[in-house]
Amino acid sequence: MKNFTKNFIKHLLIIVSLLVFLSPKSNATIIAYETAMKSTKPFALYIYMNGCPYCRMFDPVFERLSQKYSYKYNFVRAEYRNGIMPQLCQKWNVRGFPFMALINPKTNSGKRVPLDCMNNDDCLIKSLQTFP
């Protein structure tokens, strides 16, 4: 029984370490939704779900965009958790993950970025550059 407990704890620590290591890292250029809505700069809202493989593939793209265009736009990354963000998801009509919208806080309006555009750097950059 002692060996089982030791092995269980050992494996549990490995799993927790992997989850911490693999979780998306926050970046200084990424701010909170509430802060972005109070700003005058338009912003990119990215909602992801922990464990979503497509979200993991998009994370580095969002990081690059946030670093390259932070002078002109704010960037908001929000993790979806069951029941945590229903108002935000309802407001922007989130139907799946990853989700991205470009939002103008002055007018409280925005446009959804299509999933196929999220997989294409040129399309994403064009979307950013043509948004107010």
N, C-alpha and C positions, 0 to 999 in steps of 0.2 A: 504494500500500500504506500509506503514511503517513497519508493521509486516512482510509482505512478504520479504521486503529488509533485515530486521534484521535476519529472518530465513535463507534467502539465504546466507548471509554473514557468519552466524554461521555454516551452513553446508559446505560452501566452506572452511572455516578454518579447520574444522574437516577433510575434504578430503585431504587438503594440508598437514596437520600434519601427517596423516596416510601414505601418499606417502613418506614423508621425513623419517618417522620412519621405514618404510618397505623397503626402497631402500637399495641395498647392501652397506655395509660399506667398506671403504678402509682400507687396512692393511699396516703397515710400510714395510712388506716384499714384497709387490706387487709394481712393478715399471712400468715405461712407456715403450712402445714398442721400441721407438727410443733409449732409454737408454739400453735396453736389447740387441738390435742389435749391439751396440758398445762394449758390454761386451764379454769376452771370455767364459763365462759360458753358457751352453745350457739353454733353458728356455721353460716353459710351457705357451702357449698363450691360454687364455680363452676369447672367445667373447660371450657376452650375449646380450639379448634384454630386456629392461625394461618392466616388466609386464608379461614376459614369465614364466609360472608356473614351467616348467622343469628347467629353469635357477635358479629360487629361490631354488629349491631342491638341485641343484649342488653347489650353493654358499658356504655353510658351508664345503662341501667336499674340495673345492678349497682352502678355508681358512686354513683348517687343513694341507693340503699338503704343502701349502706355508710356514707354520710355522715349519713343521717337516723337510722339505728338502731344506730350504733356504741356507744352508751351501754349497750345491752342485749345485743347480739350481736357476735361477731367475724365477719369476712368474709375468706374465703380464695379467691384466684383462682389457678388453676394451668393452665399451658399443657400440652396433651397433645402429645407428640412420639413418633413411633414408637419403641417399646421403652423409653421413659424412665419412664413411670409405670404399668407393668402391674399392680403390686400394688394401687395406689390405685384404678385403674379396675376391677379385678376385685372388690375389696372392696365397692365401691358399685355394682357391676353397670352400668357405663357402657356404653351401646350406641350412642350418637350424641352429637352436639354441636350446640348447647351443652348442658351437663349441669349440673343444680343439685340439691343435697341439703341438707337441714337436719339438722345433726348435734349430738347431745348428747355431749360428750366424757366426762362422768361415767359414762355407761352404755355408751359406745362404740356407740351405736345412732343411727339416723337415718331420715329418710324422704325419698324422691325427690320432687322438685317436677316435676309433669307439664309437658311442653313447652307445652301450651296455657295453663297457668297462668303460665309465664314471660313470655308475651306480654301479660299482663293485670296492670297495676299493682295493682288492687284485690285480685285473687286472690293475688298475691305478698305483699302486706302482710298479708292475712288469714292466709296460711300462716305468716308470721313471727310474728304476734301469737298464734297458737294453738299454736305450738311451745313446749315447756317453756322 
